[in-house]
Amino acid sequence: MLLFYHLLVGAFLPLVLFSGNWVSAKNINFYNVRPPLDPTPFPNSFKCFTCDNAVDNYNCNRWAEDRWCPESAQYCLTVHLFTDHGKSTSVTKKCATGDECHFVGCHHHRESGHTECVSCCEGMICNVEIPTNHTNAVLAVLHARRTSDGSRRTVSIAVLVSVMAIALS
Ligand SMILES: *[C@@H]1O[C@H](CO)[C@@H](O)[C@H](O)[C@H]1NC(C)=O
């Protein structure tokens, strides 16, 4: 029964997140990237936007590789370097282990006048946006899997209800 709940959350939560988010995108709709149809290489596998030292977020997402993260990865990591005027100079995104995500946050380098922000997130292609301040340079985990059993059940039931509502409408 519990496995069924997990499957349900795993299958539908990303859809809920994606459909809630894609309204806010500008040029190319990166939120509308479809959950992959190819078989998953192992349970709970996921993908991240992956780029190395792109000039800005648009160019990172635009040309990002479509590849499964290794089994050792837990999160998607984003490193954003930008000037005092807020102009991006480097965007790097990749799959990351829990250890690599200990270093989330922003650091200002006085000599260069640059700020580096690092963020991590959990879930399929979750690293669409780039961190710009202490509010968004954080480790964001999926609520449904990280909370206590009681609230997990509440979330599952909420998902169940919404799935049924969609099915009945
Ligand atoms: C952090 O950045 C986000 C996105 O650019 C912005 O909406 C938010 O107001 C900022 N928060 C602070 C505390 O500056």
The ligand as a Gaussian input file, in Angstrom:
#p B3LYP/6-31G(d) Opt

LIG

0 1
 C       15.588000      37.127000      -4.447000
 O       15.502000      36.991000      -5.855000
 C       14.184000      36.754000      -6.302000
 C       14.255000      36.453000      -7.793000
 O       15.117000      37.326000      -8.473000
 C       13.305000      37.941000      -5.973000
 O       11.992000      37.718000      -6.411000
 C       13.312000      38.139000      -4.464000
 O       12.581000      39.304000      -4.140000
 C       14.740000      38.275000      -3.953000
 N       14.719000      38.311000      -2.495000
 C       15.465000      39.159000      -1.804000
 C       15.374000      39.027000      -0.316000
 O       16.178000      40.006000      -2.325000

